[in-house]
Amino acid sequence: MKVTALTIPLLMLALIAFGSSLSRKQTTATPDVPDYRYADPFRGSEGGKTLVRACGNCHTNQTKLPWYGHVVPISWWINRHVREGTQALNFTEWTTYSARRQRDELQSICGVVSNGRMPPA
């Protein structure tokens, strides 16, 4: 009985540590990696602030995981979700998009938000 009581907390700690090691690498803004929050569609507008708040965590390379984002198996699901999100649209790379792609992405954002598909509840 005592062994079980000790095993459960140790197993939980191991899962937390293991989940953290699988988390994707985060980047911070540097001269080489500009801070996406200051790119044109985000700078100074209310819509831009909303995009940063609602979309920035899954659609950038600057993801800040919640505490449970380091716990297996939840971390696996969150990391997959973020990876898929950045593959579809990555605001960190916004300045490298052509003007046409930026316009298309903004129209797409309007569509998915209007339909209630994003941001996930």
N, C-alpha and C positions, 0 to 999 in steps of 0.2 A: 504494500500500500504506500509506504514511504517512497519507494523507488518510482512509482507512478506519479506521485505528487511532485517529485523533483524532475521527472522526465518531461512532463507537459510544459513547464516554463522554459526549460532548456530547448525543447523542440521549437517553441514559439520564437525564442531568440534566434535560433538557427535559421528559421524561415525568414525572419525579418532581415537578417544579415545576408542571406542568400538572395533574397529579392532585391536588395539594394545593389548587389554586385551585377545583377542583370539589367538594371536600369540603364536606359540609353544615356549617352554622354550629353551633357548640357553645355551650351556655349553662352558666353556672356559677351556683351557688346565691347568690341575693341576697334582700333582703327581698321583692322582687316575684316571684322564682322560688325557692320554698322548696326546700331540699335534700330530695329524696324519701326519703333513707335514714332520716329521722327521722319519717316518717309512721307511723301506727298499726301496719300489719302488719309493719313492718320493725324498729321500735324495740325493742332489747333481747332479741329472741328469736333462737334459733339458726336457725329457719326463715327469719326475716327477713334475717339475715346471709347465708344461702345464696342467697336471692332476689336480694339486692343484688349478690353476687359473680357468680352465674351468669346473671342476667337483665338486670342494670342497664345493661350496655354497649349492648345493642340495644333496650331498651325504656324508654329515658329520653331526654331532650334533653341529657344530660350525657355523651355518648359520648366515650370516649378511644380514638382509633384507634391500632392498632399501627403500627410503622414502615412495613410494607408496605401499610398502608391509605392511603398517600399515593402509591402507584405505580399508574399506568394500566396495564392495564385492571382490575387487582384493586380499585382504589379505587371504580370504578364499581359492581362487584358488591357490595362491602361497603356502600356508601352506599345502594344499592337495598334490600339486606337490612335495614339499620337503619331506613330509611324505612318499609318494610312492617311491621317490628316495632313501631315507635312508633304506626303507624296502628291496629294491632290492639290494643295495650295500651301505655299510656304511664304509667310510674310517676311521672313528673314531675307529671302531672295527676291523680294518685290522689286527692288531697284534694277535687277537684272532682267525682268520681264519686259517685253516689248510693249509699246503703248497700246497696241491692239489687244494683247493678252491681258494687260492690266484692266482695260475697259471690259473685256469679256468676263474676267474674274469678278469684277465689281457687279456686273449684271447678274452673274450666277449667284453671288452672295445675296443680292436682293431677292432672287427667286427662292432660294432655299430658306431664307429667313421668313419670307412671306408665307411659304407653305408650312412653316413650323417644323421643318426637318432639322434645322440648326438654330441655335446651339442645342445640344442634347439636354434634356431636362434632368 
